[in-house]
């Protein structure tokens, strides 16, 4: 395996380790953001919202690819140690990344690197989709209305009232412009949504 391919494989494994938890998060069924059940969990304890099958297939394929090459490396180089059978995508990626010097020496290293790079690219495009041509860049700061709109576009619906309450009780900070407008940071609101600290999803008309 040449140096360029080895470096690309290492970067792909880093991306997979970082994107693994994000892929798991995308697979978690979301609560409805509108309608009579907005913000409510399933009514019966035993009921389960549906899981996205394309995302499940993607995760299983990524796990299979990394698991296969981890197993090949263990068999080819026993001294590199073993990997738990139930290891997550991130754990498999990290395990393989720390054994790149061994991977570089095996005859099938190039094929492994090419498959890992391809899988990492697909997972990354799903977890962090590339912006389309002409797509506007998200605001860094904005009013509660603007930030609520961007948060919804980024998959984290939240009402303007919830943003204002979060500012009022100190969970996020805000800046006041000379003309009296309150500006909040988009990353602060997204972080609050991820933490689930009493953030209410947006309802129609909010």
Secondary structure, DSSP 4 states (H G I P E B T S, - for coil): --HHHHHHHHHHHHHHHHHHHHHHHHHSPPPPSSSTTTTPPPSSTT--PPP-HHHHHHHHHHHHHHHHHHHHHHHH-GGG----TT--HHHHHHHHHTTHHHHHHSTTHHHHHHHHHHHHHHHHHHHSPPPPTTPPPPPSEE-HHHHHHHHHHTT----HHHHHHHHHTTSS-EEE-TTS-EEEEHHHHHHHHHHTSSPPPP-TT-
